[in-house]
Amino acid sequence: MQTLTVEIMAADALGESEWTLWREMVAANPDLTSAYFRPRFTRVAARVSPGAAVAVLHRGGEIVGFFPFQRRGGSILPLGAPMNDFHGVIARPGEAPELHELARLLNAPRLNVGAWVGEARGLVERDCLMVALPEAGYDAWYAERRETERKYFKDKERARRGLERDLGPIETRTNLRDTALLDHLIALKRDQYRRTGRHDIFACGWTRDLLHALMDEQEGDFGASIATLTAGDTVAAMEFSLHAGTRWHFWFPVYEPAAARCSPGIMLSMDTMRLMGARGYRVFDYGFGGEGYKKYFCNASQTVREGVIVRPGLGATVSQAAAGVLDAAGGERGVRLRDSVRRRWSAIEACETRPGARARGVIQAARAALAKAAPARAEA
């Protein structure tokens, strides 16, 4: 087999023939149906994200793949990270290199991925959960779910009636593209990050610009939009979503805390599936498992991989060093804490383009690690 080589280019240096080939590869590969693999996502994200580039993979003089990425110091991350919920090499089935081989081709001191679609030996596997509607559509899906999980969905029907009784008639709107509404959603999301102690991924600025740019630029069946659930005069829940083809990706949900007991966010996702299912969408991404409610909804999944590949001979990375603090926790709890620290650091590294901001993020991640490790050590 001929040697695989790589050429690094700016996204706007790719010609129409390359973009056409990209679209053909996506269409030919069933693993690449997410909107994150579309040319439009790369073109928009490359304009907004600092350090953006595209690795063009060649074999025997022919292009066999593309990998959009961004540089942060000595690290390479998928383009748009930490906003990129699915990433990998754009290639026809069976033609993408294994992740370690890609890291070697890119000469990357560190290659950090969180939801890699493709081969990657030794990395942690995670399942992205989703709802796959049957051909008969939403009503058939809901009838089956309600029969299987009768108590749960009866509770949600009761909660809907309670929300309407307390606040007024419920209205759900989809496919909204309103700048002020998106700013409000981002503000609510940032407030949530502060309350929960998570890193504010919108503080760096470019991530906010990415959502606005995606909402502003639609192309064919690719787009981004907001859905809202209003009860009376109260916007009880909102969600910013990315969509392409027949696949809808729930991305940034927020809800009014005063209405939390009625689960308005869950109502909104159900209404969105009903409304957009009627328009031909068949797969609705719910992201990684964790939240208990997802088990009642999701009937399909896509396996992805996460982890960091470090060039042999380099010292421990910051994320590895911070995770090492948690070794004393031991067992399953220690593993969960180490994974949590790695993800926290990965988000900080991806967001922050200045070394000083990344250094402050390291301190925050280390403090969080120590705070979580202390109860674990006390229990030992």
N, C-alpha and C positions, 0 to 999 in steps of 0.2 A: 504494500500500500504506500502511496506517495506521502511525503512528509507534510504535516499540517503546519502552516505558518500564519502569522497574525500581522495585520496592518492597523495602526491606531489612527482614527480619523475623527474630526468633528462631525456631529450629526448633520449640520447644514452643508457639509462637503459631499455627502452622499447624493448621487444623481437619481433621476427618476427610474433608471433601470435597476439600481440597487433597491429602491423602495418597492418596486414591483416584485422583485425576487423575494424580498422580505414578506410581502403579503402572500405570495404563493407558498412560502414555507409555513406560515401560520395556518393557511387554509389546509395544508396537507398533513398537519400534525395535530391530532386530537388532544394532546397534552397542552397545547398553547391557545386554548379558547378564551382564556381570561383577557379582559381589555388591556391589562398591563403589557401584553405582548404585541399590541397593535403598533404600527408605525407612528400613529398620531400621539400616543402616550410618550414615546421616545422623543419625538420632535418638540413637543411642548415642554417636557421635563428637561431636555437638554438646553432650552433657552433660559430656564429658570434656575436650575441647580448648578452651583459652582463646581468646577472641576469635571464637567461632563465630557464624555467621549464615547466612541463606539469602536469596539474591537471587531474588525472584519476578518473572518477566518477563511484562508485559502488552502486548497489542495490541488496540486497540479495545474495551477493557473486559474482555477475556477473558485468562485465564492461558494462556500459550503455552510456558512453560518455567520451570525451577528451576535455580539454581546454588548448591550449598552451599560455603561458603568460610570461611576464618579470616583474621584480621588479625594481622600481626606488624609493629609499628611502622608505617611508611608502606607496607608491602607487603600485597598480597592473595595468598593461596595457596589451593589446593583444601583443603576441610575434611579434616582428618586427616593432611595432609602432615607429614612425609615418608613416612608409612605408607600413603598412598593410591596404589596402583599403577595405577589407571585413574580418570580424572576427566574431566568435561565437563558440558555443559548437559543436563539432563533435558528432553527435548522429543521430539515426534514427528519422523519422518524429514523432513529438509529445512526444519525450522522453527527450528533453533537459530541464533543469531547467530554470525558469524565472531568469532574470539577478540579481535581488535583492537576490534571494535565493542562486545563485552562489556566490555573494559577502559574504553572511553569511557563507557559507561552507568554503570559502577561508580565513575567518577571516580578510578580507581586510579593513584597515582603509579608503582607497579610492580605488575605481575601476573606471577607466577612459576609456571610449570607444568612438570611433568616427564613426564607421560604423558597428554597431552590427546587425547581422542577427539572429533574434529570438525574443522572447517575452521580453519586458522591459518596465514595466509600468511607466508612467510619464516622459519618456525621449522624446527629440525632434526627430521627424521623418523627414528624408530627402530622396529624391529619387536619386538613381544613374541611370543615363541615359545611354541608349544603343541602338544600331542598331541590330535588329533581321532580318537577311536576309530571304526572302521567299525561298521555296524549289527551285524555278527557279533560285535563285542566285543573284549575284550583279547586273547584267544588268536589271533584273526585278525590283529590289529595286530602282535603279537609274532612270529608266523610270518613276516610280510612283512619286518619289521625284521631278523630273524635271517638271513633269506635275503639281504637287501641288504647287511647289515653283519655278516657271519658271524664274522669274527675278533673284533670288539669284543664281541659278545654271548657268544661262547664263553668269552672271558676273564672276563666277569662271572659266568657260571655256574661257572667254576673258582674265582673269588674267593668265591662263596657257599659252595662246598664247603669251601674253606680256612677261612673264618670259623667254620663249624660244627665243623670238626675241631679248631680251636684253642680255641674258647670254649664250645662246646656247642650244643644244638639251637636253631634260629632260630624265633622267633615274632613275627609282626607283628600289632599291634592298632591299630585305627582308631576314630575318633569318641570319643576320650577327652576328658573335661572334668574335669580335676583341677588344683586351684589350686597345690598343691605342685609338681606336675610342670611346670606352666607357669612357676613361679618358677625352677625348675632350668634349664629351657630358656633363659629370659632371662639367667640368670647365665652360662651357657655362651656365649651370643651376645655378651654384653658382654666376656667374656674374649677371644673371637675378635676383636672390634673393637680391643681393646688390643694384641693380638699383631700385627695387620695395620696399625695406625696409623690406622684409620678413626674418624670421629666416633662416639662412643657415643650413639646415638639414644635409649637408655633412661635416660640420666643425668638427664634433665629431669623424669622422674616420670610425666607425663600419658600418655606413649606406652605405658608399662607398664600403666597403668590402662585404656587403650583395649583392649589385648588381653584383659585379664581381663573387662572389661565385655562385649566381644563374645562371649567364651566362655560367659558366664553367661546371656546373653539370646538365646534361639533364637526364631525366628518362622517358622512354616510351613516352607518348604524353604530358608530362610536360616539359616546358622549358622557357627560357628567351632569347631575342635576340634584335638586333637593326635593324631598317629600315632607309634607307637614300633616300633622293630625291636630285639628282645632276642636276644642269643646267649648261651645258658647263663644266668648271673646278671648279665650285662653289658648295659646299655642302650647299644647301639652307635650308634643314630641316633634322632633325634626331629625332627618337623616340625609347626609350627603352620600350619594352613591355614584359608582362608575359602571358603565354598561357598554356592551358590544355584542353583536350577533344576537343570540338567544340567552346570553348569560348576564345576570344582574349581580353586582357586587355591593352588598351593604358595607359602608365604609366608616363614616363618622356619625354615630347616633348620639343624640342628646335628648333630655326630657326635662320637663318642669318638675323640680323636686317636690313641690306641693302636691303634685298629682301622682307621685311615685307609687302609692299604694294600689293604684288602679292599673299599673303596668302599661302606660301609654306607649312606650317604645315597642313593646311586643305587639300591641294593637296596630301600630303603624306598619311594622314589618309584614303583618298578616294582610293588612289592607293593600300594601304595595304589591305583594305577590298576587293578590286577587286582581287588582287593576292592571298590572303589567303582564300578568299571565294571559289576560284577555287580549293583549297586544302582541302575543307571540313569544314572550320570554318563558324559558323552561327551566333554567338552572339559577338558583339564588344562593350566592355565597354568604355564609354566616361567619367566616373566619375560623380561628382555632377554637377547639373545645375549651372548656373551663367554666363558663357560665352554665348553670344547671338547666336553664330553660331550653337550651339547644337540643338536648336529648329528646325532647318532646316533638321537635319540629323536623330534624334533619334525617334524611333517609339515604344520603350519599356522602362521599368524601373524596378528597384528592390528597395523596401523600406527598409531602414536601420534606426538605431536609434543611437543618440549620446547624451552623457551627463556624469555626474560624480555622483557616488553613494558614499556618505560619511557615515561612521559608526555613528549611533546616539550618541550624546553626545560630539562629537568632535567639535572644533571651526571651524570657516569659513576657507576654503582653500584659498590658494593664488589666484587661479583663480577666486573664488567667490569674494574675497576682491577687486581684480583689477576690476572685472566687476561692482562692486558696485559703483565705481567712476563714471560710466556712467549713473547712475539712473537719474541724472538731465536732461539728453537728452530727456528722456520720449518718449512715442509713439513707432512707428515702427522703427524709426531711433535708438532709445536707445536699442531696442531688437537686431537689427543687429550688433550694436557695441559691446554689451555684448557677443553675439555669436562669433564675431570675436576675442575678447580678449580671450575667453575660448579656442578657437581653437589654437590661437597663443601659449598660455601657455601650452596646451596639447602637441604640437609639441616640445617645449623646454624641457618639463619634460621627454618626451619619448626619445629624443636624448641624453641628457646630463646625464652622470652617476655620475658626481662629484657634491657634494653639492654647491661648489663655482661657478661652471658653471651654475647650476640651479638658484642660487641667482642672478647672472648677468642677466640671462634671465628674471627673475622676474622684475628687474629694467627696462629692455628694453620693456617688455610688458606693464608695468605701464606707462612708458613715451608715448608709442604709444596710450594707452587708453586715457591719458590726452590730447594728441594732437588731437585726434578724437573727444573728448568730448567738447573741447573748442568751435569749430564752432557751435556745437549743442546747447550749452548754449547761445551762442550769438544770435542764431536764435529764441530762446524761448521768 
